[in-house]
Amino acid sequence: MSDAPAADAVHIGLDLGTQSARAVAVDGTGRLVAAASRPLTGRRDGVRHEQDPEQWWSAVAAACRDTLTGIEPDRVRGLAVDATSGTVLLADERGGPLTPGLMYDDGRARAYTARVNKAGEDVWQELGYRTMQPSWALPKLLWLLDNTDFPGARLLHQADLVTWRLAGHQVAADAGHALKTGYHLVDERWPEDELARLGVPVALLPDVVRPGTVIGTVCADAASATGLPAGTPIVAGTTDGCAAQIGAGALAPGAWNAVLGTTLVLKGVSPHLVRDPGGVVYCHRGPGGTWLPGGASSSGAGALTRRFPGADPDALTARAAATGSTAVAYPLVGGGGERFPFRAPDATPFVLGDVAGDAEEFHALLLGTACVERLCLDRLDHIGAPVGGPLTFTGGGARNRYWSQLRADVLGRAVGIPEHAESATGMAVLAATASGATLEEAAAAMVRLRDERVPDPARHARLTPVYLDFVDELTRRGWLEPAVAAHAHGKAEQ
């Protein structure tokens, strides 16, 4: 029978983000036993964004070694890996990288999206997201096939390279990462006919299983490199957004988790597959027959580090909070283009209102992120996703108390903040299912809330017109659909 995780068992969560690889060890009560991280570096050149896949493995291995120092090997019961969604590479038959990793927001495959969307139109319609975006994995795969010459190459998602190294041989990919490569989540298969029309041989693609499936065990070489005990079960993970959702315990219909890191990601739970006529929102499969709708924005905290490199964020936050400014900056992270809460390849940053000095500009970016977040939830409500359940904040941005309060004030709803607000924790919770617990049982035992942010009604009332002005500006620029803007206005009037 399934049961809650044993209190003294240790479960390992591995997270590959944009800027770092992180490992955590969490016991069966949710206590963080140890954690470590290593930086990751990338290369940006216009719409291109690459990383060295070998660095993913070396960073994960080093973070694991540090995390496991002093932990008795017989306490370690399982591990799971999450990574950025849509990041892919080609590898040889031994799992060696043949290409750089094309990152989640790499836009070089724009010219391939029309072909992808024509060939797979019926499948993408059935799956609810209608069309693929240039940054999704399948268009990038076509670009790789056209611009490299590696007979017998295999497509790997970012997490697949790490699980291959851990097991010592190729293991199945998880359905979360396979979604943006065109995997048919309803039928649970690769759409062979559609892929054939695109010139993609199915032999190039990995086998796929649901997240939570045991896909292998840690081999001797990986044990030596990472400090993980040989034979430790490897559990199929999921994308970073879904991982953070699990780590926040957002598993009941209507519950949502907002991950604020380099970019903003929202994931929730629905009893039904949510279909978006605009093709912006997409669904993963959830536990127990549920679906996990959501989307990944091109806006987020990365706009702060891009504009204020090397600055002390705590000091800037304190100065920003004292300004009382209501200017709003649209916080796009890259050079341009938005994915969620609307699709606008030509979107560029802008500022509404006057800003005087760094503190006011910094505050405008904080407020702009909060406005984008509210618009995400308004769009989700517009297309029929249940959004009225509990809301949690995770990611690096959740550690900023002022920013979390500002976000709650803009939204006008209470928000829970988990004690360990990170995707790696979600993977530790998922890894606990290797011992027999259900995901719900593992989350109930291991997820703890450390704080709650309750909105200030007066500040919410003052900031709502600011939010609506931001919505109207997005509409005026032709980026946001008028129907979504009208829905946002209607919700604000309720």
Solvent accessible surface area in square Angstrom, and as a share of the most:
residue,aa,sasa,rsa
1,M,240,1.07
2,S,46,0.30
3,D,98,0.51
4,A,53,0.41
5,P,12,0.08
6,A,50,0.39
7,A,63,0.48
8,D,86,0.45
9,A,1,0.01
10,V,0,0.00
11,H,0,0.00
12,I,1,0.00
13,G,0,0.00
14,L,0,0.00
15,D,22,0.11
16,L,0,0.00
17,G,16,0.16
18,T,25,0.15
19,Q,104,0.46
20,S,39,0.25
21,A,0,0.00
22,R,71,0.26
23,A,0,0.00
24,V,0,0.00
25,A,0,0.00
26,V,0,0.00
27,D,8,0.04
28,G,3,0.03
29,T,57,0.33
30,G,0,0.00
31,R,116,0.42
32,L,53,0.26
33,V,39,0.22
34,A,27,0.21
35,A,38,0.29
36,A,16,0.13
37,S,48,0.31
38,R,81,0.29
39,P,99,0.62
40,L,11,0.06
41,T,92,0.53
42,G,41,0.40
43,R,124,0.45
44,R,120,0.44
45,D,108,0.56
46,G,75,0.72
47,V,90,0.52
48,R,101,0.37
49,H,6,0.03
50,E,27,0.12
51,Q,2,0.01
52,D,63,0.33
53,P,4,0.02
54,E,75,0.34
55,Q,48,0.21
56,W,0,0.00
57,W,34,0.12
58,S,64,0.41
59,A,6,0.05
60,V,2,0.01
61,A,5,0.04
62,A,11,0.08
63,A,0,0.00
64,C,1,0.00
65,R,115,0.42
66,D,68,0.35
67,T,2,0.01
68,L,15,0.08
69,T,108,0.63
70,G,78,0.75
71,I,18,0.09
72,E,91,0.41
73,P,93,0.58
74,D,114,0.59
75,R,52,0.19
76,V,13,0.08
77,R,87,0.32
78,G,0,0.00
79,L,0,0.00
80,A,0,0.00
81,V,1,0.01
82,D,0,0.00
83,A,0,0.00
84,T,6,0.03
85,S,15,0.10
86,G,1,0.01
87,T,1,0.01
88,V,0,0.00
89,L,0,0.00
90,L,3,0.01
91,A,0,0.00
92,D,24,0.12
93,E,100,0.45
94,R,173,0.63
95,G,1,0.01
96,G,20,0.19
97,P,37,0.23
98,L,56,0.28
99,T,9,0.05
100,P,48,0.30
101,G,0,0.00
102,L,1,0.00
103,M,0,0.00
104,Y,15,0.06
105,D,39,0.20
106,D,0,0.00
107,G,11,0.11
108,R,26,0.09
109,A,0,0.00
110,R,109,0.40
111,A,90,0.70
112,Y,30,0.11
113,T,19,0.11
114,A,76,0.59
115,R,111,0.41
116,V,0,0.00
117,N,30,0.15
118,K,168,0.71
119,A,14,0.11
120,G,0,0.00
121,E,90,0.40
122,D,113,0.59
123,V,9,0.05
124,W,0,0.00
125,Q,65,0.29
126,E,71,0.32
127,L,5,0.03
128,G,0,0.00
129,Y,3,0.01
130,R,63,0.23
131,T,43,0.25
132,M,2,0.01
133,Q,6,0.03
134,P,22,0.14
135,S,9,0.06
136,W,4,0.01
137,A,0,0.00
138,L,0,0.00
139,P,0,0.00
140,K,0,0.00
141,L,0,0.00
142,L,5,0.02
143,W,38,0.13
144,L,2,0.01
145,L,58,0.29
146,D,94,0.49
147,N,78,0.40
148,T,39,0.23
149,D,122,0.63
150,F,80,0.33
151,P,126,0.79
152,G,67,0.64
153,A,9,0.07
154,R,76,0.28
155,L,0,0.00
156,L,0,0.00
157,H,1,0.01
158,Q,0,0.00
159,A,4,0.03
160,D,8,0.04
161,L,1,0.00
162,V,0,0.00
163,T,9,0.05
164,W,16,0.05
165,R,51,0.18
166,L,0,0.00
167,A,6,0.04
168,G,49,0.47
169,H,106,0.47
170,Q,51,0.23
171,V,14,0.08
172,A,19,0.15
173,A,1,0.01
174,D,6,0.03
175,A,5,0.04
176,G,4,0.04
177,H,2,0.01
178,A,0,0.00
179,L,0,0.00
180,K,6,0.03
181,T,0,0.00
182,G,0,0.00
183,Y,12,0.04
184,H,1,0.01
185,L,4,0.02
186,V,53,0.30
187,D,72,0.37
188,E,69,0.31
189,R,108,0.39
190,W,24,0.08
191,P,0,0.00
192,E,101,0.45
193,D,100,0.52
194,E,27,0.12
195,L,1,0.00
196,A,70,0.54
197,R,154,0.56
198,L,10,0.05
199,G,52,0.50
200,V,3,0.02
201,P,75,0.47
202,V,49,0.28
203,A,98,0.76
204,L,13,0.07
205,L,16,0.08
206,P,5,0.03
207,D,112,0.58
208,V,24,0.14
209,V,43,0.25
210,R,105,0.38
211,P,42,0.27
212,G,25,0.24
213,T,52,0.31
214,V,77,0.44
215,I,26,0.13
216,G,16,0.16
217,T,67,0.39
218,V,4,0.02
219,C,34,0.20
220,A,75,0.58
221,D,118,0.61
222,A,2,0.02
223,A,20,0.15
224,S,94,0.61
225,A,32,0.25
226,T,0,0.00
227,G,42,0.40
228,L,2,0.01
229,P,32,0.20
230,A,67,0.52
231,G,44,0.43
232,T,6,0.03
233,P,38,0.24
234,I,0,0.00
235,V,0,0.00
236,A,2,0.01
237,G,4,0.04
238,T,3,0.02
239,T,4,0.02
240,D,34,0.18
241,G,4,0.03
242,C,2,0.01
243,A,0,0.00
244,A,0,0.00
245,Q,1,0.00
246,I,11,0.06
247,G,3,0.02
248,A,7,0.05
249,G,31,0.30
250,A,5,0.04
251,L,21,0.10
252,A,58,0.45
253,P,78,0.49
254,G,6,0.05
255,A,3,0.03
256,W,0,0.00
257,N,0,0.00
258,A,0,0.00
259,V,19,0.11
260,L,0,0.00
261,G,24,0.23
262,T,29,0.17
263,T,17,0.10
264,L,1,0.00
265,V,19,0.11
266,L,0,0.00
267,K,3,0.01
268,G,0,0.00
269,V,1,0.00
270,S,0,0.00
271,P,84,0.53
272,H,88,0.39
273,L,23,0.12
274,V,2,0.01
275,R,103,0.38
276,D,0,0.00
277,P,103,0.65
278,G,35,0.33
279,G,0,0.00
280,V,3,0.02
281,V,0,0.00
282,Y,11,0.04
283,C,3,0.02
284,H,7,0.03
285,R,45,0.17
286,G,10,0.10
287,P,35,0.22
288,G,80,0.77
289,G,47,0.46
290,T,21,0.12
291,W,25,0.09
292,L,10,0.05
293,P,0,0.00
294,G,0,0.00
295,G,0,0.00
296,A,14,0.11
297,S,0,0.00
298,S,16,0.10
299,S,0,0.00
300,G,1,0.01
301,A,20,0.15
302,G,5,0.05
303,A,7,0.06
304,L,19,0.09
305,T,79,0.46
306,R,140,0.51
307,R,112,0.41
308,F,20,0.08
309,P,104,0.66
310,G,90,0.87
311,A,43,0.33
312,D,84,0.44
313,P,79,0.50
314,D,109,0.57
315,A,50,0.39
316,L,11,0.06
317,T,12,0.07
318,A,67,0.52
319,R,129,0.47
320,A,0,0.00
321,A,41,0.32
322,A,90,0.70
323,T,49,0.29
324,G,51,0.49
325,S,17,0.11
326,T,51,0.30
327,A,7,0.05
328,V,1,0.01
329,A,4,0.03
330,Y,3,0.01
331,P,1,0.00
332,L,6,0.03
333,V,15,0.09
334,G,24,0.23
335,G,64,0.62
336,G,39,0.38
337,G,13,0.12
338,E,5,0.02
339,R,25,0.09
340,F,1,0.00
341,P,0,0.00
342,F,1,0.00
343,R,70,0.25
344,A,3,0.03
345,P,75,0.47
346,D,98,0.51
347,A,0,0.00
348,T,63,0.37
349,P,70,0.44
350,F,19,0.08
351,V,70,0.40
352,L,47,0.24
353,G,55,0.53
354,D,134,0.69
355,V,55,0.32
356,A,79,0.61
357,G,53,0.51
358,D,65,0.34
359,A,13,0.10
360,E,42,0.19
361,E,37,0.17
362,F,6,0.02
363,H,4,0.02
364,A,0,0.00
365,L,13,0.07
366,L,0,0.00
367,L,1,0.00
368,G,0,0.00
369,T,2,0.01
370,A,0,0.00
371,C,1,0.00
372,V,1,0.01
373,E,1,0.00
374,R,21,0.08
375,L,0,0.00
376,C,0,0.00
377,L,11,0.05
378,D,10,0.05
379,R,5,0.02
380,L,0,0.00
381,D,40,0.21
382,H,71,0.32
383,I,28,0.14
384,G,43,0.42
385,A,4,0.03
386,P,41,0.26
387,V,17,0.10
388,G,76,0.73
389,G,20,0.19
390,P,98,0.62
391,L,7,0.03
392,T,12,0.07
393,F,0,0.00
394,T,1,0.00
395,G,9,0.09
396,G,34,0.33
397,G,6,0.06
398,A,1,0.01
399,R,166,0.60
400,N,28,0.15
401,R,141,0.51
402,Y,48,0.18
403,W,6,0.02
404,S,0,0.00
405,Q,42,0.18
406,L,0,0.00
407,R,0,0.00
408,A,0,0.00
409,D,1,0.01
410,V,0,0.00
411,L,21,0.10
412,G,32,0.31
413,R,57,0.21
414,A,47,0.37
415,V,1,0.00
416,G,9,0.09
417,I,3,0.01
418,P,1,0.01
419,E,63,0.28
420,H,34,0.15
421,A,9,0.07
422,E,27,0.12
423,S,11,0.07
424,A,0,0.00
425,T,4,0.02
426,G,0,0.00
427,M,0,0.00
428,A,0,0.00
429,V,0,0.00
430,L,5,0.03
431,A,0,0.00
432,A,0,0.00
433,T,27,0.16
434,A,32,0.25
435,S,65,0.42
436,G,40,0.39
437,A,7,0.06
438,T,58,0.34
439,L,20,0.10
440,E,84,0.38
441,E,57,0.26
442,A,0,0.00
443,A,7,0.05
444,A,87,0.68
445,A,33,0.26
446,M,3,0.01
447,V,30,0.17
448,R,95,0.35
449,L,107,0.53
450,R,104,0.38
451,D,33,0.17
452,E,98,0.44
453,R,32,0.12
454,V,94,0.54
455,P,24,0.15
456,D,66,0.34
457,P,110,0.69
458,A,75,0.58
459,R,48,0.17
460,H,48,0.21
461,A,66,0.51
462,R,125,0.46
463,L,4,0.02
464,T,17,0.10
465,P,74,0.46
466,V,25,0.14
467,Y,0,0.00
468,L,27,0.13
469,D,86,0.45
470,F,0,0.00
471,V,0,0.00
472,D,61,0.32
473,E,21,0.09
474,L,0,0.00
475,T,38,0.22
476,R,170,0.62
477,R,87,0.32
478,G,63,0.61
479,W,26,0.09
480,L,4,0.02
481,E,60,0.27
482,P,98,0.62
483,A,59,0.45
484,V,4,0.02
485,A,7,0.06
486,A,65,0.51
487,H,49,0.22
488,A,0,0.00
489,H,54,0.24
490,G,30,0.29
491,K,67,0.28
492,A,28,0.22
493,E,142,0.64
494,Q,176,0.78
